[in-house]
């Protein structure tokens, strides 16, 4: 009888986790570049009352008889599907149409993001809204060649030198000089991973590589299975609000059902105690 109590408690805990994840998804429904998460349940260890047996000379074959001991959290998976496109008209707003991440230097920590709401700092360097440096490759000042095999660094577009700039679908930045001529400035790096689900969320719409994400595969847009850049637009959250509200109801009903299991088990225990009176 006590097994049902512990099974009910495990159900309360896991459905509370589901509520936590769903609540976080709903809270970030308007967060630029946010990727929603999904809770996966699995059954816990089962107690074997009778094992399986094959047919004998005088006995019939029997199936195993097992009693489950509840539920547990198998994992929380991130949905990296493409979010909706919101046109902003800002030259520094960008989205990656397809797989891949912007590479960010977050105070010495190499991080990755899908949030393309970018801007310039006082030095003309391309940064995130929190001031972290977007990484890429600078063009050779003489030849204009871009070596994408070298180390990445900050991308600077001095406003005193260029009257305007544009970003190609592969991330190449071309500056327009005051006399109307153009010159390559550099290229924005795009990173991809063998297992994006293995990335760790660190807040601020940033991810970091983990031992299970694999090493970064870095290059221009359209390389290594990555998407291409679209300027003047942002990728919105991929959270489906209708689905999340449905999940919230499911989590609530699951929590209530497991609460009922606990209260029913308590009543049975109370009846058992009353037999002694």
C-alpha positions as CSV (number, residue, x, y, z in Angstrom):
1,X,0.0,0.0,0.0
2,X,2.9,2.4,0.7
3,X,4.1,1.9,-2.9
4,X,1.2,3.9,-4.1
5,X,2.2,6.8,-1.8
6,X,5.7,6.9,-3.2
7,X,4.4,6.6,-6.7
8,X,2.1,9.5,-6.1
9,X,4.9,11.6,-4.7
10,X,7.1,10.9,-7.7
11,X,4.1,12.0,-9.9
12,X,3.8,15.3,-8.0
13,X,7.5,16.0,-8.4
14,X,7.7,15.3,-12.2
15,X,4.5,17.2,-13.0
16,X,5.8,20.1,-11.0
17,X,8.9,20.0,-13.2
18,X,6.7,20.0,-16.3
19,X,4.9,23.0,-14.9
20,X,8.3,24.7,-14.3
21,X,9.4,24.1,-17.9
22,X,6.1,25.1,-19.4
23,X,6.0,28.3,-17.3
24,X,9.5,29.2,-18.5
25,X,8.4,28.7,-22.1
26,X,5.4,30.9,-21.7
27,X,7.5,33.6,-19.9
28,X,9.8,33.7,-22.9
29,X,7.1,33.7,-25.6
30,X,8.4,37.1,-26.9
31,X,12.1,36.6,-26.2
32,X,14.1,37.0,-29.4
33,X,15.8,33.8,-30.5
34,X,14.4,31.8,-27.6
35,X,14.0,28.0,-28.1
36,X,11.3,26.2,-26.1
37,X,11.9,23.1,-24.1
38,X,9.9,19.9,-23.7
39,X,9.8,17.5,-20.6
40,X,10.2,13.8,-21.2
41,X,8.9,11.3,-18.6
42,X,9.9,7.7,-18.0
43,X,8.7,5.1,-15.6
44,X,10.8,4.4,-12.5
45,X,12.1,1.0,-11.3
46,X,9.5,-1.8,-11.1
47,X,9.3,-4.4,-8.4
48,X,9.1,-8.0,-9.8
49,X,6.5,-10.0,-7.9
50,X,6.8,-13.0,-10.2
51,X,9.3,-13.6,-13.0
52,X,8.6,-15.0,-16.4
53,X,8.7,-18.7,-16.9
54,X,8.7,-21.0,-19.9
55,X,6.3,-23.9,-20.4
56,X,7.3,-27.0,-18.4
57,X,6.1,-30.6,-18.4
58,X,3.4,-29.9,-15.8
59,X,3.3,-26.1,-15.8
60,X,2.1,-23.4,-18.2
61,X,4.3,-20.5,-19.4
62,X,3.8,-17.3,-17.4
63,X,4.5,-13.7,-18.0
64,X,6.4,-11.6,-15.5
65,X,4.3,-9.8,-12.9
66,X,5.7,-6.4,-12.0
67,X,4.5,-3.4,-10.0
68,X,5.8,0.0,-11.0
69,X,7.3,2.4,-8.5
70,X,6.4,5.7,-10.0
71,X,7.7,8.1,-12.6
72,X,10.8,10.1,-13.1
73,X,12.2,12.9,-15.3
74,X,14.0,11.4,-18.3
75,X,15.2,14.7,-19.7
76,X,14.4,18.2,-20.8
77,X,14.9,18.6,-24.6
78,X,15.3,21.9,-26.4
79,X,13.4,22.5,-29.6
80,X,15.8,24.2,-32.0
81,X,13.1,24.7,-34.7
82,X,13.1,28.0,-36.6
83,X,11.1,30.8,-35.0
84,X,8.9,33.3,-36.8
85,X,10.5,36.2,-38.6
86,X,9.8,39.7,-37.4
87,X,10.9,42.5,-39.8
88,X,12.4,45.5,-38.0
89,X,14.2,47.5,-40.7
90,X,17.3,48.0,-38.6
91,X,20.5,47.3,-40.5
92,X,22.1,45.6,-37.5
93,X,19.2,43.3,-36.8
94,X,20.0,39.8,-38.2
95,X,18.6,36.3,-38.1
96,X,20.0,33.0,-39.2
97,X,17.6,31.3,-41.6
98,X,18.4,27.7,-40.8
99,X,20.8,26.0,-38.4
100,X,23.7,27.7,-36.6
101,X,24.6,30.3,-34.0
102,X,26.2,33.6,-33.8
103,X,29.6,33.3,-32.0
104,X,29.9,35.6,-29.0
105,X,32.8,36.6,-26.7
106,X,31.0,37.0,-23.4
107,X,33.8,38.6,-21.2
108,X,36.3,35.9,-22.3
109,X,33.8,33.0,-22.4
110,X,33.1,31.7,-25.9
111,X,29.3,31.5,-26.2
112,X,26.6,31.1,-28.8
113,X,23.3,32.7,-29.5
114,X,20.4,32.9,-31.9
115,X,19.5,36.5,-30.8
116,X,20.5,38.7,-33.6
117,X,19.5,42.0,-32.1
118,X,22.9,43.6,-32.6
119,X,24.3,47.1,-32.4
120,X,27.7,49.0,-32.4
121,X,29.7,50.1,-29.4
122,X,31.7,53.3,-29.2
123,X,34.6,51.7,-31.1
124,X,32.3,50.5,-34.0
125,X,32.5,46.9,-32.9
126,X,29.5,44.7,-33.5
127,X,27.9,43.6,-30.2
128,X,24.9,42.0,-28.6
129,X,22.4,44.0,-26.6
130,X,24.4,43.1,-23.5
131,X,27.6,44.5,-25.0
132,X,29.2,41.1,-25.8
133,X,31.4,41.0,-28.9
134,X,30.2,39.2,-32.0
135,X,33.0,37.1,-33.5
136,X,34.1,36.9,-37.1
137,X,37.1,37.5,-39.4
138,X,38.4,40.8,-40.5
139,X,39.4,41.3,-44.1
140,X,42.9,42.1,-45.2
141,X,43.1,45.9,-45.4
142,X,45.0,45.8,-48.7
143,X,43.6,42.8,-50.7
144,X,40.2,42.5,-49.0
145,X,40.7,38.8,-48.6
146,X,39.0,37.0,-45.7
147,X,40.8,34.1,-44.1
148,X,38.0,32.0,-42.5
149,X,40.6,29.4,-41.3
150,X,42.2,31.7,-38.8
151,X,41.1,32.7,-35.3
152,X,38.0,34.7,-34.9
153,X,37.9,38.2,-33.3
154,X,35.8,41.3,-33.0
155,X,34.3,42.9,-36.1
156,X,34.7,46.7,-36.3
157,X,33.0,49.0,-38.8
158,X,34.3,52.6,-38.1
159,X,31.6,55.1,-38.8
160,X,34.2,57.7,-39.6
161,X,35.5,55.6,-42.5
162,X,32.3,54.1,-44.0
163,X,29.1,55.8,-45.0
164,X,27.1,52.6,-45.0
165,X,27.5,48.8,-45.0
166,X,25.7,45.6,-46.0
167,X,25.7,42.0,-45.0
168,X,25.6,39.2,-47.6
169,X,23.7,36.0,-47.0
170,X,27.0,34.2,-46.1
171,X,27.8,36.9,-43.5
172,X,30.4,38.9,-45.5
173,X,30.3,42.6,-44.5
174,X,30.9,45.1,-47.3
175,X,31.4,48.8,-46.4
176,X,30.5,51.7,-48.6
177,X,33.1,54.5,-48.6
178,X,32.0,58.2,-48.9
179,X,33.0,58.3,-52.6
180,X,30.6,55.4,-53.3
181,X,33.2,52.7,-53.7
182,X,32.9,49.4,-51.8
183,X,35.4,47.5,-49.7
184,X,35.1,44.2,-47.8
185,X,35.4,44.7,-44.0
186,X,35.1,41.1,-42.8
187,X,32.6,38.3,-42.2
188,X,30.4,37.1,-39.3
189,X,31.2,33.6,-38.1
190,X,28.5,31.0,-37.8
191,X,28.9,27.9,-35.6
192,X,27.2,24.6,-35.8
193,X,27.3,21.5,-33.6
194,X,26.8,17.8,-34.1
195,X,24.4,17.7,-31.2
196,X,22.8,21.2,-30.5
197,X,20.7,19.6,-27.7
198,X,23.9,19.1,-25.8
199,X,24.5,22.9,-25.5
200,X,24.1,24.4,-22.0
201,X,21.9,27.4,-21.5
202,X,23.7,30.1,-19.4
203,X,21.2,32.9,-19.5
204,X,21.0,36.0,-21.6
205,X,19.9,33.9,-24.6
206,X,23.4,32.4,-24.6
207,X,24.6,28.8,-24.9
208,X,27.9,27.2,-24.2
209,X,29.4,24.0,-25.6
210,X,29.4,20.9,-23.4
211,X,31.1,17.5,-23.5
212,X,28.0,16.1,-25.3
213,X,27.4,18.9,-27.8
214,X,30.6,18.2,-29.8
215,X,33.1,20.8,-30.9
216,X,32.0,23.8,-32.9
217,X,32.1,23.7,-36.6
218,X,32.7,27.2,-37.7
219,X,32.5,29.0,-41.0
220,X,30.5,31.3,-43.2
221,X,26.8,31.2,-43.6
222,X,25.7,28.3,-45.7
223,X,28.7,26.1,-44.7
224,X,28.8,23.0,-42.5
225,X,25.0,22.7,-42.7
226,X,24.4,26.2,-41.4
227,X,21.8,28.7,-42.5
228,X,22.2,32.1,-44.2
229,X,21.9,35.6,-42.8
230,X,18.8,37.8,-43.3
231,X,19.3,41.5,-42.3
232,X,16.7,43.9,-41.1
233,X,14.8,41.2,-39.3
234,X,14.9,39.1,-36.1
235,X,14.0,35.5,-35.2
236,X,11.3,35.4,-32.6
237,X,10.7,32.7,-30.0
238,X,9.6,29.4,-31.4
239,X,7.2,28.8,-28.4
240,X,3.7,27.8,-29.5
241,X,1.6,29.5,-26.9
242,X,-1.5,27.4,-27.6
243,X,0.5,24.2,-27.2
244,X,2.1,25.5,-24.0
245,X,-1.3,26.4,-22.4
246,X,-2.5,22.9,-23.3
247,X,0.6,21.4,-21.7
248,X,-0.1,23.6,-18.6
249,X,-3.6,22.0,-18.3
250,X,-2.1,18.5,-18.8
251,X,0.5,19.2,-16.1
252,X,-2.2,20.5,-13.7
253,X,-4.5,17.5,-14.3
254,X,-1.5,15.1,-13.8
255,X,-0.6,16.9,-10.5
256,X,-4.3,16.7,-9.3
257,X,-4.5,13.0,-10.2
258,X,-1.4,12.1,-8.3
259,X,-2.6,14.1,-5.3
260,X,-5.7,12.0,-5.5
261,X,-3.6,8.8,-5.4
262,X,-1.9,10.1,-2.2
263,X,-5.1,11.0,-0.5
264,X,-6.7,7.7,-1.4
265,X,-3.7,5.7,-0.1
266,X,-3.9,7.8,3.1
267,X,-7.6,6.8,3.5
268,X,-6.8,3.1,3.0
269,X,-4.1,3.4,5.6
270,X,-6.5,5.1,8.0
271,X,-9.0,2.3,7.5
272,X,-6.3,-0.3,8.2
273,X,-5.5,1.6,11.5
274,X,-9.1,1.6,12.4
275,X,-9.3,-2.2,12.2
276,X,-7.3,-2.4,15.4
277,X,-9.8,-0.4,17.4
